[in-house]
Amino acid sequence: MADPLVLIVDDEDLVRALLTRWLTRWNYRVTEAASADAAIEAMAADPAKVVVRSRAYAPVSTPA
């Protein structure tokens, strides 16, 4: 079984880097996105089991 995939969504590079480093040490696969649009694309390409996101994002409407 593959390691679980976590998507980290945050506009701050340092936050994404720190979370990625920490999670990979615990054997999680990590994908990063710097915006809500990039997160939607990442989920379409490879759906994550867990999403860690910043609370600062405004609501985004997804394509139908």
Backbone as XML, in Angstrom:
<?xml version="1.0"?>
<chain id="A" units="angstrom">
  <residue number="1" name="MET">
    <atom name="N" x="0.834" y="-1.175" z="0.000"/>
    <atom name="CA" x="0.000" y="0.000" z="0.000"/>
    <atom name="C" x="0.883" y="1.244" z="0.000"/>
  </residue>
  <residue number="2" name="ALA">
    <atom name="N" x="0.537" y="2.196" z="-0.840"/>
    <atom name="CA" x="1.316" y="3.428" z="-0.932"/>
    <atom name="C" x="1.075" y="4.301" z="0.292"/>
  </residue>
  <residue number="3" name="ASP">
    <atom name="N" x="2.054" y="5.129" z="0.584"/>
    <atom name="CA" x="1.900" y="6.071" z="1.687"/>
    <atom name="C" x="0.762" y="7.040" z="1.371"/>
  </residue>
  <residue number="4" name="PRO">
    <atom name="N" x="-0.003" y="7.462" z="2.381"/>
    <atom name="CA" x="-1.117" y="8.390" z="2.139"/>
    <atom name="C" x="-0.623" y="9.722" z="1.571"/>
  </residue>
  <residue number="5" name="LEU">
    <atom name="N" x="-1.445" y="10.313" z="0.701"/>
    <atom name="CA" x="-1.110" y="11.593" z="0.089"/>
    <atom name="C" x="-1.798" y="12.723" z="0.846"/>
  </residue>
  <residue number="6" name="VAL">
    <atom name="N" x="-1.019" y="13.751" z="1.181"/>
    <atom name="CA" x="-1.516" y="14.942" z="1.861"/>
    <atom name="C" x="-1.294" y="16.129" z="0.932"/>
  </residue>
  <residue number="7" name="LEU">
    <atom name="N" x="-2.321" y="16.950" z="0.770"/>
    <atom name="CA" x="-2.201" y="18.178" z="-0.007"/>
    <atom name="C" x="-2.112" y="19.346" z="0.966"/>
  </residue>
  <residue number="8" name="ILE">
    <atom name="N" x="-1.047" y="20.128" z="0.848"/>
    <atom name="CA" x="-0.861" y="21.313" z="1.688"/>
    <atom name="C" x="-1.149" y="22.535" z="0.823"/>
  </residue>
  <residue number="9" name="VAL">
    <atom name="N" x="-2.107" y="23.346" z="1.258"/>
    <atom name="CA" x="-2.500" y="24.543" z="0.517"/>
    <atom name="C" x="-2.247" y="25.757" z="1.393"/>
  </residue>
  <residue number="10" name="ASP">
    <atom name="N" x="-1.267" y="26.552" z="1.006"/>
    <atom name="CA" x="-0.953" y="27.767" z="1.750"/>
    <atom name="C" x="-0.176" y="28.689" z="0.827"/>
  </residue>
  <residue number="11" name="ASP">
    <atom name="N" x="-0.428" y="29.989" z="0.922"/>
    <atom name="CA" x="0.272" y="30.935" z="0.057"/>
    <atom name="C" x="1.666" y="31.280" z="0.571"/>
  </residue>
  <residue number="12" name="GLU">
    <atom name="N" x="2.017" y="30.831" z="1.753"/>
    <atom name="CA" x="3.342" y="31.119" z="2.301"/>
    <atom name="C" x="4.282" y="29.938" z="2.058"/>
  </residue>
  <residue number="13" name="ASP">
    <atom name="N" x="5.366" y="30.209" z="1.328"/>
    <atom name="CA" x="6.336" y="29.168" z="0.980"/>
    <atom name="C" x="6.899" y="28.473" z="2.212"/>
  </residue>
  <residue number="14" name="LEU">
    <atom name="N" x="7.222" y="29.258" z="3.232"/>
    <atom name="CA" x="7.835" y="28.696" z="4.440"/>
    <atom name="C" x="6.898" y="27.715" z="5.140"/>
  </residue>
  <residue number="15" name="VAL">
    <atom name="N" x="5.637" y="28.061" z="5.218"/>
    <atom name="CA" x="4.662" y="27.173" z="5.857"/>
    <atom name="C" x="4.569" y="25.858" z="5.096"/>
  </residue>
  <residue number="16" name="ARG">
    <atom name="N" x="4.457" y="25.945" z="3.768"/>
    <atom name="CA" x="4.394" y="24.717" z="2.961"/>
    <atom name="C" x="5.655" y="23.885" z="3.130"/>
  </residue>
  <residue number="17" name="ALA">
    <atom name="N" x="6.804" y="24.529" z="3.118"/>
    <atom name="CA" x="8.070" y="23.803" z="3.244"/>
    <atom name="C" x="8.187" y="23.094" z="4.592"/>
  </residue>
  <residue number="18" name="LEU">
    <atom name="N" x="7.819" y="23.784" z="5.663"/>
    <atom name="CA" x="7.909" y="23.175" z="6.999"/>
    <atom name="C" x="6.948" y="21.992" z="7.149"/>
  </residue>
  <residue number="19" name="LEU">
    <atom name="N" x="5.706" y="22.169" z="6.700"/>
    <atom name="CA" x="4.748" y="21.074" z="6.789"/>
    <atom name="C" x="5.171" y="19.886" z="5.922"/>
  </residue>
  <residue number="20" name="THR">
    <atom name="N" x="5.680" y="20.176" z="4.736"/>
    <atom name="CA" x="6.152" y="19.101" z="3.857"/>
    <atom name="C" x="7.284" y="18.330" z="4.513"/>
  </residue>
  <residue number="21" name="ARG">
    <atom name="N" x="8.230" y="19.046" z="5.072"/>
    <atom name="CA" x="9.366" y="18.384" z="5.723"/>
    <atom name="C" x="8.894" y="17.501" z="6.881"/>
  </residue>
  <residue number="22" name="TRP">
    <atom name="N" x="8.003" y="18.026" z="7.697"/>
    <atom name="CA" x="7.508" y="17.278" z="8.844"/>
    <atom name="C" x="6.725" y="16.038" z="8.412"/>
  </residue>
  <residue number="23" name="LEU">
    <atom name="N" x="5.822" y="16.217" z="7.466"/>
    <atom name="CA" x="4.981" y="15.089" z="7.038"/>
    <atom name="C" x="5.767" y="14.000" z="6.312"/>
  </residue>
  <residue number="24" name="THR">
    <atom name="N" x="6.752" y="14.389" z="5.502"/>
    <atom name="CA" x="7.540" y="13.368" z="4.811"/>
    <atom name="C" x="8.385" y="12.549" z="5.783"/>
  </residue>
  <residue number="25" name="ARG">
    <atom name="N" x="8.758" y="13.145" z="6.883"/>
    <atom name="CA" x="9.480" y="12.379" z="7.911"/>
    <atom name="C" x="8.589" y="11.304" z="8.521"/>
  </residue>
  <residue number="26" name="TRP">
    <atom name="N" x="7.273" y="11.513" z="8.463"/>
    <atom name="CA" x="6.310" y="10.540" z="8.977"/>
    <atom name="C" x="5.765" y="9.655" z="7.857"/>
  </residue>
  <residue number="27" name="ASN">
    <atom name="N" x="6.489" y="9.622" z="6.731"/>
    <atom name="CA" x="6.184" y="8.740" z="5.592"/>
    <atom name="C" x="4.898" y="9.066" z="4.859"/>
  </residue>
  <residue number="28" name="TYR">
    <atom name="N" x="4.508" y="10.319" z="4.850"/>
    <atom name="CA" x="3.401" y="10.756" z="4.010"/>
    <atom name="C" x="3.957" y="11.263" z="2.690"/>
  </residue>
  <residue number="29" name="ARG">
    <atom name="N" x="3.220" y="11.041" z="1.622"/>
    <atom name="CA" x="3.527" y="11.703" z="0.356"/>
    <atom name="C" x="2.851" y="13.058" z="0.433"/>
  </residue>
  <residue number="30" name="VAL">
    <atom name="N" x="3.507" y="14.086" z="-0.078"/>
    <atom name="CA" x="2.979" y="15.447" z="0.050"/>
    <atom name="C" x="2.961" y="16.134" z="-1.303"/>
  </residue>
  <residue number="31" name="THR">
    <atom name="N" x="1.844" y="16.812" z="-1.579"/>
    <atom name="CA" x="1.714" y="17.697" z="-2.723"/>
    <atom name="C" x="1.447" y="19.079" z="-2.168"/>
  </residue>
  <residue number="32" name="GLU">
    <atom name="N" x="2.034" y="20.088" z="-2.793"/>
    <atom name="CA" x="1.852" y="21.456" z="-2.324"/>
    <atom name="C" x="1.112" y="22.280" z="-3.359"/>
  </residue>
  <residue number="33" name="ALA">
    <atom name="N" x="0.331" y="23.244" z="-2.876"/>
    <atom name="CA" x="-0.343" y="24.205" z="-3.743"/>
    <atom name="C" x="-0.298" y="25.569" z="-3.062"/>
  </residue>
  <residue number="34" name="ALA">
    <atom name="N" x="0.006" y="26.604" z="-3.854"/>
    <atom name="CA" x="0.117" y="27.951" z="-3.308"/>
    <atom name="C" x="-1.173" y="28.754" z="-3.448"/>
  </residue>
  <residue number="35" name="SER">
    <atom name="N" x="-2.181" y="28.159" z="-4.088"/>
    <atom name="CA" x="-3.451" y="28.869" z="-4.269"/>
    <atom name="C" x="-4.595" y="27.865" z="-4.320"/>
  </residue>
  <residue number="36" name="ALA">
    <atom name="N" x="-5.803" y="28.375" z="-4.196"/>
    <atom name="CA" x="-6.975" y="27.505" z="-4.271"/>
    <atom name="C" x="-7.093" y="26.884" z="-5.654"/>
  </residue>
  <residue number="37" name="ASP">
    <atom name="N" x="-6.812" y="27.666" z="-6.692"/>
    <atom name="CA" x="-6.878" y="27.123" z="-8.058"/>
    <atom name="C" x="-5.866" y="25.997" z="-8.251"/>
  </residue>
  <residue number="38" name="ALA">
    <atom name="N" x="-4.658" y="26.184" z="-7.732"/>
    <atom name="CA" x="-3.636" y="25.142" z="-7.842"/>
    <atom name="C" x="-4.040" y="23.903" z="-7.046"/>
  </residue>
  <residue number="39" name="ALA">
    <atom name="N" x="-4.726" y="24.095" z="-5.938"/>
    <atom name="CA" x="-5.188" y="22.963" z="-5.130"/>
    <atom name="C" x="-6.237" y="22.148" z="-5.881"/>
  </residue>
  <residue number="40" name="ILE">
    <atom name="N" x="-7.139" y="22.840" z="-6.563"/>
    <atom name="CA" x="-8.157" y="22.142" z="-7.347"/>
    <atom name="C" x="-7.503" y="21.314" z="-8.451"/>
  </residue>
  <residue number="41" name="GLU">
    <atom name="N" x="-6.517" y="21.885" z="-9.113"/>
    <atom name="CA" x="-5.790" y="21.154" z="-10.159"/>
    <atom name="C" x="-5.052" y="19.948" z="-9.573"/>
  </residue>
  <residue number="42" name="ALA">
    <atom name="N" x="-4.434" y="20.137" z="-8.421"/>
    <atom name="CA" x="-3.704" y="19.031" z="-7.785"/>
    <atom name="C" x="-4.646" y="17.902" z="-7.402"/>
  </residue>
  <residue number="43" name="MET">
    <atom name="N" x="-5.815" y="18.242" z="-6.875"/>
    <atom name="CA" x="-6.787" y="17.208" z="-6.496"/>
    <atom name="C" x="-7.324" y="16.477" z="-7.714"/>
  </residue>
  <residue number="44" name="ALA">
    <atom name="N" x="-7.468" y="17.185" z="-8.831"/>
    <atom name="CA" x="-7.933" y="16.542" z="-10.061"/>
    <atom name="C" x="-6.888" y="15.572" z="-10.600"/>
  </residue>
  <residue number="45" name="ALA">
    <atom name="N" x="-5.615" y="15.940" z="-10.453"/>
    <atom name="CA" x="-4.532" y="15.099" z="-10.970"/>
    <atom name="C" x="-4.265" y="13.884" z="-10.093"/>
  </residue>
  <residue number="46" name="ASP">
    <atom name="N" x="-4.314" y="14.067" z="-8.779"/>
    <atom name="CA" x="-4.005" y="12.984" z="-7.835"/>
    <atom name="C" x="-4.710" y="13.290" z="-6.510"/>
  </residue>
  <residue number="47" name="PRO">
    <atom name="N" x="-5.927" y="12.781" z="-6.317"/>
    <atom name="CA" x="-6.694" y="13.118" z="-5.116"/>
    <atom name="C" x="-5.968" y="12.745" z="-3.817"/>
  </residue>
  <residue number="48" name="ALA">
    <atom name="N" x="-5.921" y="13.693" z="-2.909"/>
    <atom name="CA" x="-5.275" y="13.482" z="-1.616"/>
    <atom name="C" x="-6.275" y="12.918" z="-0.615"/>
  </residue>
  <residue number="49" name="LYS">
    <atom name="N" x="-5.775" y="12.174" z="0.357"/>
    <atom name="CA" x="-6.606" y="11.658" z="1.444"/>
    <atom name="C" x="-6.883" y="12.739" z="2.477"/>
  </residue>
  <residue number="50" name="VAL">
    <atom name="N" x="-5.924" y="13.677" z="2.630"/>
    <atom name="CA" x="-6.028" y="14.740" z="3.631"/>
    <atom name="C" x="-5.607" y="16.056" z="2.982"/>
  </residue>
  <residue number="51" name="VAL">
    <atom name="N" x="-6.325" y="17.137" z="3.313"/>
    <atom name="CA" x="-5.958" y="18.465" z="2.839"/>
    <atom name="C" x="-5.712" y="19.344" z="4.063"/>
  </residue>
  <residue number="52" name="VAL">
    <atom name="N" x="-4.527" y="19.980" z="4.100"/>
    <atom name="CA" x="-4.186" y="20.942" z="5.144"/>
    <atom name="C" x="-4.141" y="22.287" z="4.445"/>
  </residue>
  <residue number="53" name="ARG">
    <atom name="N" x="-4.997" y="23.225" z="4.890"/>
    <atom name="CA" x="-5.066" y="24.495" z="4.181"/>
    <atom name="C" x="-5.052" y="25.679" z="5.128"/>
  </residue>
  <residue number="54" name="SER">
    <atom name="N" x="-4.694" y="26.796" z="4.578"/>
    <atom name="CA" x="-4.742" y="28.052" z="5.316"/>
    <atom name="C" x="-6.195" y="28.486" z="5.432"/>
  </residue>
  <residue number="55" name="ARG">
    <atom name="N" x="-6.544" y="29.136" z="6.522"/>
    <atom name="CA" x="-7.909" y="29.640" z="6.686"/>
    <atom name="C" x="-8.125" y="30.935" z="5.930"/>
  </residue>
  <residue number="56" name="ALA">
    <atom name="N" x="-7.080" y="31.498" z="5.357"/>
    <atom name="CA" x="-7.142" y="32.827" z="4.750"/>
    <atom name="C" x="-7.805" y="32.855" z="3.379"/>
  </residue>
  <residue number="57" name="TYR">
    <atom name="N" x="-8.122" y="31.716" z="2.793"/>
    <atom name="CA" x="-8.660" y="31.709" z="1.441"/>
    <atom name="C" x="-10.136" y="32.046" z="1.401"/>
  </residue>
  <residue number="58" name="ALA">
    <atom name="N" x="-10.508" y="32.841" z="0.419"/>
    <atom name="CA" x="-11.922" y="33.137" z="0.169"/>
    <atom name="C" x="-12.551" y="31.905" z="-0.491"/>
  </residue>
  <residue number="59" name="PRO">
    <atom name="N" x="-13.845" y="31.761" z="-0.388"/>
    <atom name="CA" x="-14.527" y="30.640" z="-1.030"/>
    <atom name="C" x="-14.261" y="30.616" z="-2.535"/>
  </residue>
  <residue number="60" name="VAL">
    <atom name="N" x="-14.125" y="29.429" z="-3.070"/>
    <atom name="CA" x="-13.868" y="29.248" z="-4.499"/>
    <atom name="C" x="-14.956" y="28.351" z="-5.041"/>
  </residue>
  <residue number="61" name="SER">
    <atom name="N" x="-15.523" y="28.732" z="-6.172"/>
    <atom name="CA" x="-16.518" y="27.848" z="-6.783"/>
    <atom name="C" x="-15.786" y="26.918" z="-7.732"/>
  </residue>
  <residue number="62" name="THR">
    <atom name="N" x="-16.090" y="25.638" z="-7.632"/>
    <atom name="CA" x="-15.426" y="24.645" z="-8.471"/>
    <atom name="C" x="-16.196" y="24.470" z="-9.759"/>
  </residue>
  <residue number="63" name="PRO">
    <atom name="N" x="-15.482" y="24.085" z="-10.812"/>
    <atom name="CA" x="-16.168" y="23.844" z="-12.089"/>
    <atom name="C" x="-17.107" y="22.644" z="-11.957"/>
  </residue>
  <residue number="64" name="ALA">
    <atom name="N" x="-18.191" y="22.687" z="-12.664"/>
    <atom name="CA" x="-19.188" y="21.603" z="-12.605"/>
    <atom name="C" x="-18.697" y="20.348" z="-13.283"/>
  </residue>
</chain>
